[in-house]
Amino acid sequence: MKKYIYVILPLLAILLITACKPPHHPKNPNYNIIKPKVIHTPHKKNLNKMVKKLQGSPYVWAEEGPNNFDCSGFTYYMYGSMGIEIPRVAREQAKVGKRIAAKDLQYGDLIFFATSGKSSKKITHVGMYLGDGWFTHASTIKHEVIYSNLFTSPYYKKRLRVCRRYLPETTTPKLASATTPWQTKEVSPKPVKIPRVIQPQQVETMKKAIVIKTEMKEIEQTSAKGNFYVQVGSFIGKPNGGLLYSIRRHGLQYKIIKFPKGGKSISKLLIGPYVKKSDAVTQLDKVRKNIQKDAFIAEIR
């Protein structure tokens, strides 16, 4: 009888441990997107807290937290917890935010990979950059949230395609190296070349905002006059002349950004720019009252 007990007890222990972990690919995934509760302000230090807390969390397809994640659900949860809304899936996350070169990567930037053998351009995986080549991601191989390194992993280095920045520049002071456990003395930073990826040129309406899916160089601005605008709307062809006259009549300056969609020319009508977001917000109330009630704030960099 003792022999049977010695065999059964270890088996029970194994069953109890494995039963605590959810299946990596559920038979019936929950595709309902659960928007994370805002618990932090947008800041590098708050990201750091979440990164440390969530390491080792189980990978579960179609989950965005707070306990289980897939790769894009992980990044969606962290940024959403700071009140920064980004798309839910990796391929859409890779189309918004400020596009940057790999050599300019900073803590909190998202890095996107093409890991499918069927396409060398299709974005299928995302992680968050930490520094010195290190990044955190919900791994489909390890089935949990882990650290990996671009410089020491030929697999990820070869498949890196796009880098994007979402944190406001003014909220990302450097953290002391003592608080970054992923940094190692053996790793020396090197630039990573990113193959050029041309995204489909189209527009998508999301909650009264227009997400531009086109090469960032066509819209990126570095004007000292500011990057905040009041967006009046998007139009097929040129905006209505009466609308433009109304803007000028109220003593406002406007800017029109054009891009193609389905063989048609789309015009994005912006009022501004403004250096401070507060100035744009002040102007927004006037625009909604006198010009366009559905106007909203847009930041273009």
C-alpha positions, -999 to 999 in steps of 0.1 A, spaced: 0 0 0 29 24 8 43 20 -27 10 31 -43 8 61 -20 43 72 -30 33 70 -67 -1 87 -63 10 117 -42 35 131 -68 9 126 -96 -17 145 -75 9 173 -70 15 176 -107 -22 176 -115 -28 204 -90 -1 226 -104 -11 221 -141 -48 226 -132 -40 262 -120 -28 272 -154 -53 281 -181 -50 265 -216 -28 285 -240 -53 283 -268 -88 278 -254 -114 259 -275 -138 288 -271 -116 320 -268 -132 351 -253 -130 376 -281 -148 403 -262 -123 431 -256 -121 441 -219 -109 477 -216 -84 480 -187 -91 502 -158 -70 533 -157 -48 530 -126 -17 549 -135 -7 582 -152 14 579 -184 49 575 -171 79 553 -176 81 545 -139 45 533 -139 53 511 -169 82 497 -149 60 487 -120 37 468 -143 65 451 -162 79 437 -130 45 427 -116 34 409 -148 65 388 -155 55 352 -156 18 358 -163 3 330 -184 0 333 -222 -36 328 -232 -48 335 -268 -73 364 -271 -68 376 -235 -59 412 -225 -55 408 -187 -55 414 -159 -41 379 -152 -36 363 -186 -24 378 -219 -16 372 -255 12 393 -270 -9 423 -281 -32 420 -251 -2 425 -229 8 458 -245 -29 469 -248 -33 463 -211 -2 482 -200 -9 513 -221 -46 511 -214 -38 510 -176 -22 545 -181 -52 558 -201 -34 556 -234 -57 539 -259 -40 518 -286 -56 492 -310 -61 457 -296 -42 436 -321 -5 438 -331 -9 445 -368 -31 475 -359 -9 487 -330 20 488 -356 1 514 -377 -3 541 -350 20 560 -328 52 577 -337 74 556 -360 110 555 -349 143 538 -360 156 509 -340 187 528 -331 165 554 -313 145 529 -292 137 540 -257 120 524 -227 83 518 -234 85 518 -272 67 489 -288 86 467 -313 68 446 -339 78 413 -355 69 392 -386 71 357 -371 49 339 -397 67 317 -422 40 326 -447 49 363 -449 80 383 -442 60 415 -438 28 406 -419 30 418 -383 22 389 -359 40 396 -326 47 426 -304 69 433 -274 78 464 -252 114 476 -253 132 480 -220 168 490 -229 201 474 -240 183 452 -264 160 437 -238 122 436 -243 92 420 -225 65 401 -243 39 374 -239 57 345 -255 39 320 -276 68 296 -272 73 298 -234 36 304 -229 41 332 -204 54 368 -202 92 368 -204 122 389 -212 141 384 -245 170 403 -261 173 416 -297 211 416 -296 215 380 -285 185 365 -303 190 361 -341 154 350 -344 139 382 -331 166 405 -346 160 390 -381 122 394 -378 120 430 -364 99 452 -387 85 483 -370 91 504 -339 65 528 -325 64 553 -296 33 561 -276 45 577 -244 45 615 -243 81 627 -246 78 648 -214 69 618 -192 99 596 -200 129 605 -178 156 579 -176 154 553 -149 185 545 -129 201 513 -142 199 498 -107 161 495 -112 163 477 -145 170 440 -138 171 431 -175 203 450 -181 235 429 -182 272 439 -186 277 413 -214 253 431 -238 265 460 -258 239 481 -277 240 479 -315 217 494 -341 192 470 -356 183 476 -393 146 475 -400 135 464 -435 112 489 -450 75 479 -446 49 498 -467 16 496 -449 -17 497 -468 -29 533 -474 -63 536 -460 -83 553 -432 -103 538 -404 -128 556 -382 -124 548 -345 -146 566 -319 -148 598 -340 -110 597 -345 -93 590 -378 -64 566 -377 -41 572 -407 -27 539 -421 0 553 -443 38 558 -442 47 580 -412 70 601 -433 40 615 -452 25 630 -422 53 633 -396 59 668 -384 87 683 -364 74 719 -364 84 742 -336 49 756 -338 35 725 -321 20 691 -328 -15 695 -313 -45 702 -336 -82 705 -335 -94 680 -362 -125 691 -379 -130 659 -399 -119 638 -430 -134 643 -464 -134 627 -498 -117 652 -521 -115 688 -508 -133 701 -477 -164 722 -484 -155 758 -492 -180 771 -468 -164 752 -440 -130 766 -448 -145 801 -450 -161 796 -416 -127 787 -401 -110 818 -416 -139 840 -405 -132 830 -369 -96 840 -373 -82 804 -373 -55 788 -393 -60 754 -409 -40 727 -425 -51 700 -449 -33 666 -451 -41 645 -482 -37 608 -487 -53 581 -509 -79 555 -501 -95 531 -526 -84 553 -555 -99 584 -539 -82 614 -524 -90 619 -487 -84 652 -470 -79 656 -433 -88 691 -421 -69 704 -390 -70 737 -371 -37 747 -356 -10 738 -347 -7 744 -310 24 739 -288 4 730 -257 -25 705 -256 -43 728 -232 -43 755 -259 -58 731 -284 -84 720 -258 -94 757 -252 -98 762 -290 -118 729 -293 -147 743 -273 -150 773 -297 -147 751 -328 -174 727 -316 -197 757 -308 -192 777 -340 -178 754 -367 -180 716 -362 -197 699 -332 -178 666 -338 -143 682 -338 -117 665 -315 -80 668 -305 -54 652 -327 -17 649 -320 5 645 -351 43 640 -349 
